[in-house]
Amino acid sequence: MPHYHESWDETIYGLSGVSARRIDGKDIDLAPGETVFIKHGIAHGFTNRSNGPATCLCVLSPGAQEMAALMAGGAPDPARMKETMLRYGLVPVAP
């Protein structure tokens, strides 16, 4: 489903197969070893055009790095985690 991220950018690295990306109204095929960068606020979506699975590695930033730092020391402080999540457009829900 097409979507955009309010507060973080996304970098996608193709691992296998070919995925068709629609980014800001432009079609881009992402093959293994290729990278595409999507700035926050840009609408995007994707489909698999391969005969088999298409896989990729997605890195979200800047929020992902800050979240990882909060979790690096063991169990994170729930209040700090929630504050950080909200700052980057992640909406926490009750378990």
N, CA, C and O atoms as CSV, one atom per row, in Angstrom:
chain,resi,resn,atom,element,x,y,z
A,1,MET,N,N,0.835,-1.173,0.000
A,1,MET,CA,C,0.000,0.000,0.000
A,1,MET,C,C,0.888,1.248,0.000
A,1,MET,O,O,1.807,1.347,0.813
A,2,PRO,N,N,0.631,2.179,-0.883
A,2,PRO,CA,C,1.423,3.413,-0.889
A,2,PRO,C,C,1.296,4.132,0.457
A,2,PRO,O,O,0.244,4.108,1.096
A,3,HIS,N,N,2.388,4.768,0.868
A,3,HIS,CA,C,2.429,5.451,2.152
A,3,HIS,C,C,3.605,6.416,2.157
A,3,HIS,O,O,4.395,6.455,1.214
A,4,TYR,N,N,3.709,7.190,3.224
A,4,TYR,CA,C,4.907,8.003,3.430
A,4,TYR,C,C,5.218,8.018,4.922
A,4,TYR,O,O,4.362,7.712,5.752
A,5,HIS,N,N,6.427,8.372,5.239
A,5,HIS,CA,C,6.874,8.437,6.626
A,5,HIS,C,C,6.931,9.903,7.037
A,5,HIS,O,O,7.504,10.729,6.327
A,6,GLU,N,N,6.345,10.220,8.169
A,6,GLU,CA,C,6.313,11.604,8.629
A,6,GLU,C,C,7.677,12.121,9.058
A,6,GLU,O,O,8.023,13.271,8.789
A,7,SER,N,N,8.452,11.271,9.727
A,7,SER,CA,C,9.638,11.795,10.400
A,7,SER,C,C,10.940,11.084,10.085
A,7,SER,O,O,11.979,11.476,10.617
A,8,TRP,N,N,10.936,10.068,9.254
A,8,TRP,CA,C,12.208,9.399,8.986
A,8,TRP,C,C,12.380,9.110,7.512
A,8,TRP,O,O,11.413,8.966,6.765
A,9,ASP,N,N,13.634,9.030,7.116
A,9,ASP,CA,C,14.010,8.675,5.756
A,9,ASP,C,C,14.200,7.171,5.692
A,9,ASP,O,O,14.395,6.520,6.718
A,10,GLU,N,N,14.145,6.612,4.477
A,10,GLU,CA,C,14.306,5.169,4.307
A,10,GLU,C,C,15.318,4.898,3.196
A,10,GLU,O,O,15.240,5.474,2.111
A,11,THR,N,N,16.257,4.019,3.486
A,11,THR,CA,C,17.209,3.546,2.487
A,11,THR,C,C,16.932,2.067,2.277
A,11,THR,O,O,16.858,1.303,3.240
A,12,ILE,N,N,16.778,1.659,1.015
A,12,ILE,CA,C,16.447,0.271,0.700
A,12,ILE,C,C,17.555,-0.308,-0.167
A,12,ILE,O,O,17.952,0.289,-1.167
A,13,TYR,N,N,18.049,-1.473,0.226
A,13,TYR,CA,C,19.115,-2.184,-0.492
A,13,TYR,C,C,18.535,-3.501,-0.995
A,13,TYR,O,O,18.057,-4.306,-0.195
A,14,GLY,N,N,18.570,-3.734,-2.302
A,14,GLY,CA,C,18.046,-4.963,-2.889
A,14,GLY,C,C,18.926,-6.160,-2.567
A,14,GLY,O,O,20.142,-6.110,-2.748
A,15,LEU,N,N,18.308,-7.242,-2.088
A,15,LEU,CA,C,19.048,-8.472,-1.762
A,15,LEU,C,C,18.807,-9.573,-2.788
A,15,LEU,O,O,19.757,-10.227,-3.219
A,16,SER,N,N,17.544,-9.791,-3.192
A,16,SER,CA,C,17.242,-10.823,-4.192
A,16,SER,C,C,15.984,-10.434,-4.951
A,16,SER,O,O,15.162,-9.661,-4.458
A,17,GLY,N,N,15.842,-10.979,-6.159
A,17,GLY,CA,C,14.684,-10.659,-6.974
A,17,GLY,C,C,14.686,-9.197,-7.397
A,17,GLY,O,O,15.644,-8.465,-7.147
A,18,VAL,N,N,13.612,-8.792,-8.032
A,18,VAL,CA,C,13.464,-7.398,-8.454
A,18,VAL,C,C,12.139,-6.888,-7.923
A,18,VAL,O,O,11.084,-7.443,-8.230
A,19,SER,N,N,12.192,-5.839,-7.132
A,19,SER,CA,C,10.965,-5.230,-6.645
A,19,SER,C,C,10.753,-3.909,-7.375
A,19,SER,O,O,11.679,-3.117,-7.548
A,20,ALA,N,N,9.520,-3.697,-7.794
A,20,ALA,CA,C,9.167,-2.455,-8.479
A,20,ALA,C,C,8.745,-1.441,-7.424
A,20,ALA,O,O,7.820,-1.684,-6.649
A,21,ARG,N,N,9.412,-0.334,-7.403
A,21,ARG,CA,C,9.127,0.728,-6.441
A,21,ARG,C,C,8.475,1.895,-7.172
A,21,ARG,O,O,8.923,2.281,-8.252
A,22,ARG,N,N,7.445,2.445,-6.602
A,22,ARG,CA,C,6.858,3.685,-7.103
A,22,ARG,C,C,7.154,4.742,-6.043
A,22,ARG,O,O,6.614,4.713,-4.937
A,23,ILE,N,N,8.027,5.671,-6.416
A,23,ILE,CA,C,8.499,6.678,-5.478
A,23,ILE,C,C,8.216,8.059,-6.062
A,23,ILE,O,O,8.749,8.430,-7.108
A,24,ASP,N,N,7.376,8.799,-5.373
A,24,ASP,CA,C,7.013,10.149,-5.814
A,24,ASP,C,C,6.501,10.140,-7.258
A,24,ASP,O,O,6.818,11.029,-8.048
A,25,GLY,N,N,5.701,9.114,-7.584
A,25,GLY,CA,C,5.098,9.014,-8.910
A,25,GLY,C,C,5.991,8.442,-9.996
A,25,GLY,O,O,5.574,8.351,-11.151
A,26,LYS,N,N,7.218,8.052,-9.650
A,26,LYS,CA,C,8.154,7.492,-10.632
A,26,LYS,C,C,8.382,6.020,-10.338
A,26,LYS,O,O,8.524,5.633,-9.179
A,27,ASP,N,N,8.419,5.185,-11.395
A,27,ASP,CA,C,8.664,3.753,-11.236
A,27,ASP,C,C,10.155,3.463,-11.280
A,27,ASP,O,O,10.862,3.911,-12.182
A,28,ILE,N,N,10.626,2.700,-10.285
A,28,ILE,CA,C,12.040,2.336,-10.184
A,28,ILE,C,C,12.114,0.851,-9.862
A,28,ILE,O,O,11.484,0.396,-8.907
A,29,ASP,N,N,12.880,0.082,-10.652
A,29,ASP,CA,C,13.115,-1.325,-10.348
A,29,ASP,C,C,14.358,-1.429,-9.477
A,29,ASP,O,O,15.398,-0.846,-9.784
A,30,LEU,N,N,14.238,-2.173,-8.392
A,30,LEU,CA,C,15.354,-2.355,-7.456
A,30,LEU,C,C,15.822,-3.801,-7.536
A,30,LEU,O,O,15.095,-4.716,-7.148
A,31,ALA,N,N,17.027,-4.006,-8.038
A,31,ALA,CA,C,17.615,-5.331,-8.201
A,31,ALA,C,C,18.657,-5.563,-7.106
A,31,ALA,O,O,19.036,-4.621,-6.410
A,32,PRO,N,N,19.127,-6.807,-6.945
A,32,PRO,CA,C,20.155,-7.081,-5.945
A,32,PRO,C,C,21.380,-6.178,-6.123
A,32,PRO,O,O,21.872,-5.985,-7.234
A,33,GLY,N,N,21.855,-5.633,-5.007
A,33,GLY,CA,C,23.033,-4.769,-5.024
A,33,GLY,C,C,22.722,-3.307,-5.302
A,33,GLY,O,O,23.614,-2.463,-5.218
A,34,GLU,N,N,21.480,-2.992,-5.630
A,34,GLU,CA,C,21.111,-1.603,-5.889
A,34,GLU,C,C,20.487,-0.983,-4.642
A,34,GLU,O,O,19.947,-1.682,-3.785
A,35,THR,N,N,20.573,0.333,-4.561
A,35,THR,CA,C,20.064,1.063,-3.406
A,35,THR,C,C,19.175,2.204,-3.866
A,35,THR,O,O,19.427,2.835,-4.893
A,36,VAL,N,N,18.134,2.456,-3.094
A,36,VAL,CA,C,17.282,3.616,-3.347
A,36,VAL,C,C,17.060,4.332,-2.014
A,36,VAL,O,O,16.904,3.699,-0.970
A,37,PHE,N,N,17.050,5.654,-2.072
A,37,PHE,CA,C,16.840,6.476,-0.885
A,37,PHE,C,C,15.502,7.191,-1.022
A,37,PHE,O,O,15.203,7.756,-2.074
A,38,ILE,N,N,14.689,7.170,0.048
A,38,ILE,CA,C,13.379,7.825,0.045
A,38,ILE,C,C,13.340,8.801,1.214
A,38,ILE,O,O,13.375,8.395,2.376
A,39,LYS,N,N,13.269,10.079,0.899
A,39,LYS,CA,C,13.216,11.116,1.933
A,39,LYS,C,C,11.840,11.116,2.589
A,39,LYS,O,O,10.835,10.832,1.938
A,40,HIS,N,N,11.801,11.439,3.889
A,40,HIS,CA,C,10.524,11.490,4.603
A,40,HIS,C,C,9.559,12.435,3.883
A,40,HIS,O,O,9.968,13.441,3.303
A,41,GLY,N,N,8.263,12.086,3.934
A,41,GLY,CA,C,7.239,12.890,3.285
A,41,GLY,C,C,6.983,12.533,1.835
A,41,GLY,O,O,6.037,13.045,1.235
A,42,ILE,N,N,7.809,11.658,1.250
A,42,ILE,CA,C,7.646,11.255,-0.153
A,42,ILE,C,C,6.819,9.969,-0.211
A,42,ILE,O,O,7.180,8.969,0.410
A,43,ALA,N,N,5.721,9.994,-0.951
A,43,ALA,CA,C,4.858,8.811,-1.086
A,43,ALA,C,C,5.583,7.722,-1.865
A,43,ALA,O,O,6.247,7.987,-2.867
A,44,HIS,N,N,5.440,6.484,-1.380
A,44,HIS,CA,C,6.078,5.356,-2.052
A,44,HIS,C,C,5.338,4.059,-1.743
A,44,HIS,O,O,4.569,3.980,-0.786
A,45,GLY,N,N,5.581,3.059,-2.557
A,45,GLY,CA,C,5.026,1.722,-2.387
A,45,GLY,C,C,5.834,0.772,-3.254
A,45,GLY,O,O,6.747,1.205,-3.957
A,46,PHE,N,N,5.513,-0.518,-3.218
A,46,PHE,CA,C,6.297,-1.472,-3.990
A,46,PHE,C,C,5.491,-2.723,-4.316
A,46,PHE,O,O,4.492,-3.021,-3.661
A,47,THR,N,N,5.939,-3.450,-5.337
A,47,THR,CA,C,5.400,-4.758,-5.707
A,47,THR,C,C,6.566,-5.637,-6.135
A,47,THR,O,O,7.639,-5.141,-6.478
A,48,ASN,N,N,6.348,-6.939,-6.111
A,48,ASN,CA,C,7.362,-7.915,-6.511
A,48,ASN,C,C,7.123,-8.287,-7.975
A,48,ASN,O,O,6.065,-8.820,-8.310
A,49,ARG,N,N,8.085,-8.016,-8.842
A,49,ARG,CA,C,7.991,-8.377,-10.257
A,49,ARG,C,C,8.782,-9.638,-10.581
A,49,ARG,O,O,8.894,-10.013,-11.748
A,50,SER,N,N,9.322,-10.282,-9.583
A,50,SER,CA,C,10.119,-11.487,-9.798
A,50,SER,C,C,9.225,-12.708,-9.885
A,50,SER,O,O,8.074,-12.679,-9.449
A,51,ASN,N,N,9.756,-13.779,-10.451
A,51,ASN,CA,C,9.051,-15.062,-10.449
A,51,ASN,C,C,9.151,-15.726,-9.080
A,51,ASN,O,O,8.370,-16.625,-8.770
A,52,GLY,N,N,10.096,-15.296,-8.267
A,52,GLY,CA,C,10.292,-15.842,-6.926
A,52,GLY,C,C,10.272,-14.718,-5.918
A,52,GLY,O,O,9.846,-13.604,-6.223
A,53,PRO,N,N,10.733,-15.011,-4.716
A,53,PRO,CA,C,10.748,-13.970,-3.679
A,53,PRO,C,C,11.690,-12.817,-4.039
A,53,PRO,O,O,12.723,-13.012,-4.680
A,54,ALA,N,N,11.311,-11.637,-3.617
A,54,ALA,CA,C,12.181,-10.465,-3.721
A,54,ALA,C,C,12.404,-9.991,-2.291
A,54,ALA,O,O,11.446,-9.758,-1.553
A,55,THR,N,N,13.654,-9.850,-1.903
A,55,THR,CA,C,13.957,-9.412,-0.551
A,55,THR,C,C,14.818,-8.153,-0.581
A,55,THR,O,O,15.522,-7.880,-1.553
A,56,CYS,N,N,14.743,-7.403,0.499
A,56,CYS,CA,C,15.539,-6.188,0.592
A,56,CYS,C,C,15.848,-5.908,2.058
A,56,CYS,O,O,15.225,-6.464,2.962
A,57,LEU,N,N,16.800,-5.055,2.260
A,57,LEU,CA,C,17.159,-4.567,3.589
A,57,LEU,C,C,16.731,-3.106,3.652
A,57,LEU,O,O,17.148,-2.300,2.820
A,58,CYS,N,N,15.901,-2.762,4.634
A,58,CYS,CA,C,15.415,-1.390,4.786
A,58,CYS,C,C,16.002,-0.785,6.053
A,58,CYS,O,O,15.979,-1.401,7.119
A,59,VAL,N,N,16.520,0.412,5.924
A,59,VAL,CA,C,17.067,1.129,7.071
A,59,VAL,C,C,16.294,2.433,7.206
A,59,VAL,O,O,16.235,3.236,6.275
A,60,LEU,N,N,15.702,2.629,8.381
A,60,LEU,CA,C,14.950,3.845,8.661
A,60,LEU,C,C,15.790,4.741,9.568
A,60,LEU,O,O,16.363,4.274,10.553
A,61,SER,N,N,15.858,6.013,9.237
A,61,SER,CA,C,16.646,6.927,10.053
A,61,SER,C,C,15.945,8.291,10.064
A,61,SER,O,O,15.207,8.567,9.119
A,62,PRO,N,N,16.116,9.126,11.022
A,62,PRO,CA,C,17.069,9.015,12.109
A,62,PRO,C,C,16.540,8.248,13.307
A,62,PRO,O,O,17.336,7.823,14.144
A,63,GLY,N,N,15.240,8.052,13.427
A,63,GLY,CA,C,14.660,7.432,14.611
A,63,GLY,C,C,15.195,6.057,14.931
A,63,GLY,O,O,15.322,5.709,16.105
A,64,ALA,N,N,15.515,5.260,13.921
A,64,ALA,CA,C,15.975,3.896,14.160
A,64,ALA,C,C,17.253,3.871,14.994
A,64,ALA,O,O,17.394,3.036,15.888
A,65,GLN,N,N,18.176,4.774,14.708
A,65,GLN,CA,C,19.429,4.787,15.449
A,65,GLN,C,C,19.200,5.184,16.910
A,65,GLN,O,O,19.800,4.603,17.815
A,66,GLU,N,N,18.341,6.166,17.136
A,66,GLU,CA,C,18.068,6.594,18.508
A,66,GLU,C,C,17.350,5.493,19.285
A,66,GLU,O,O,17.620,5.292,20.469
A,67,MET,N,N,16.436,4.780,18.623
A,67,MET,CA,C,15.728,3.678,19.275
A,67,MET,C,C,16.715,2.565,19.629
A,67,MET,O,O,16.647,1.998,20.719
A,68,ALA,N,N,17.621,2.254,18.720
A,68,ALA,CA,C,18.613,1.213,18.989
A,68,ALA,C,C,19.482,1.584,20.176
A,68,ALA,O,O,19.810,0.729,20.998
A,69,ALA,N,N,19.857,2.857,20.275
A,69,ALA,CA,C,20.677,3.305,21.401
A,69,ALA,C,C,19.926,3.143,22.714
A,69,ALA,O,O,20.527,2.774,23.723
A,70,LEU,N,N,18.621,3.410,22.721
A,70,LEU,CA,C,17.824,3.243,23.939
A,70,LEU,C,C,17.765,1.786,24.381
A,70,LEU,O,O,17.701,1.500,25.577
A,71,MET,N,N,17.787,0.862,23.418
A,71,MET,CA,C,17.663,-0.558,23.733
A,71,MET,C,C,19.006,-1.239,23.967
A,71,MET,O,O,19.041,-2.382,24.425
A,72,ALA,N,N,20.101,-0.569,23.664
A,72,ALA,CA,C,21.414,-1.194,23.756
A,72,ALA,C,C,21.808,-1.578,25.171
A,72,ALA,O,O,22.556,-2.537,25.359
A,73,GLY,N,N,21.329,-0.864,26.157
A,73,GLY,CA,C,21.726,-1.138,27.531
A,73,GLY,C,C,20.812,-2.111,28.254
A,73,GLY,O,O,20.817,-2.149,29.485
A,74,GLY,N,N,20.040,-2.886,27.540
A,74,GLY,CA,C,19.087,-3.799,28.176
A,74,GLY,C,C,17.679,-3.273,28.020
A,74,GLY,O,O,17.336,-2.687,26.993
A,75,ALA,N,N,16.859,-3.481,29.045
A,75,ALA,CA,C,15.463,-3.031,28.992
A,75,ALA,C,C,15.415,-1.505,28.989
A,75,ALA,O,O,15.916,-0.872,29.918
A,76,PRO,N,N,14.812,-0.897,27.943
A,76,PRO,CA,C,14.769,0.564,27.876
A,76,PRO,C,C,13.723,1.142,28.833
A,76,PRO,O,O,12.766,0.469,29.216
A,77,ASP,N,N,13.929,2.393,29.203
A,77,ASP,CA,C,12.974,3.121,30.028
A,77,ASP,C,C,11.723,3.390,29.175
A,77,ASP,O,O,11.815,4.072,28.154
A,78,PRO,N,N,10.555,2.864,29.582
A,78,PRO,CA,C,9.344,3.017,28.767
A,78,PRO,C,C,8.985,4.473,28.463
A,78,PRO,O,O,8.522,4.767,27.361
A,79,ALA,N,N,9.184,5.373,29.397
A,79,ALA,CA,C,8.856,6.783,29.165
A,79,ALA,C,C,9.756,7.392,28.088
A,79,ALA,O,O,9.278,8.119,27.217
A,80,ARG,N,N,11.052,7.098,28.147
A,80,ARG,CA,C,11.989,7.613,27.129
A,80,ARG,C,C,11.706,6.982,25.772
A,80,ARG,O,O,11.802,7.643,24.739
A,81,MET,N,N,11.353,5.692,25.782
A,81,MET,CA,C,11.044,5.001,24.537
A,81,MET,C,C,9.811,5.629,23.875
A,81,MET,O,O,9.808,5.886,22.671
A,82,LYS,N,N,8.767,5.873,24.675
A,82,LYS,CA,C,7.546,6.483,24.137
A,82,LYS,C,C,7.824,7.881,23.594
A,82,LYS,O,O,7.362,8.233,22.508
A,83,GLU,N,N,8.578,8.675,24.351
A,83,GLU,CA,C,8.934,10.030,23.906
A,83,GLU,C,C,9.663,9.996,22.565
A,83,GLU,O,O,9.361,10.782,21.667
A,84,THR,N,N,10.615,9.091,22.436
A,84,THR,CA,C,11.385,8.972,21.201
A,84,THR,C,C,10.498,8.505,20.052
A,84,THR,O,O,10.574,9.035,18.943
A,85,MET,N,N,9.663,7.518,20.323
A,85,MET,CA,C,8.760,7.013,19.277
A,85,MET,C,C,7.866,8.126,18.744
A,85,MET,O,O,7.731,8.291,17.531
A,86,LEU,N,N,7.258,8.885,19.642
A,86,LEU,CA,C,6.354,9.951,19.212
A,86,LEU,C,C,7.075,11.025,18.407
A,86,LEU,O,O,6.506,11.597,17.477
A,87,ARG,N,N,8.318,11.297,18.763
A,87,ARG,CA,C,9.099,12.305,18.046
A,87,ARG,C,C,9.312,11.910,16.581
A,87,ARG,O,O,9.440,12.783,15.723
A,88,TYR,N,N,9.349,10.615,16.286
A,88,TYR,CA,C,9.613,10.156,14.931
A,88,TYR,C,C,8.384,9.559,14.243
A,88,TYR,O,O,8.514,8.823,13.265
A,89,GLY,N,N,7.197,9.875,14.753
A,89,GLY,CA,C,5.986,9.438,14.083
A,89,GLY,C,C,5.585,8.007,14.339
A,89,GLY,O,O,4.728,7.474,13.633
A,90,LEU,N,N,6.184,7.363,15.335
A,90,LEU,CA,C,5.785,6.012,15.718
A,90,LEU,C,C,4.767,6.137,16.844
A,90,LEU,O,O,5.001,6.850,17.819
A,91,VAL,N,N,3.654,5.456,16.714
A,91,VAL,CA,C,2.592,5.577,17.708
A,91,VAL,C,C,2.545,4.310,18.532
A,91,VAL,O,O,2.142,3.265,18.021
A,92,PRO,N,N,2.951,4.372,19.812
A,92,PRO,CA,C,2.940,3.175,20.655
A,92,PRO,C,C,1.514,2.770,21.005
A,92,PRO,O,O,0.636,3.617,21.167
A,93,VAL,N,N,1.298,1.470,21.118
A,93,VAL,CA,C,0.001,0.927,21.529
A,93,VAL,C,C,0.220,-0.030,22.699
A,93,VAL,O,O,1.310,-0.572,22.879
A,94,ALA,N,N,-0.824,-0.224,23.482
A,94,ALA,CA,C,-0.727,-1.140,24.620
A,94,ALA,C,C,-0.544,-2.568,24.131
A,94,ALA,O,O,-1.132,-2.953,23.120
A,95,PRO,N,N,0.271,-3.370,24.839
A,95,PRO,CA,C,0.480,-4.769,24.404
A,95,PRO,C,C,-0.791,-5.594,24.536
A,95,PRO,O,O,-0.791,-6.783,24.216
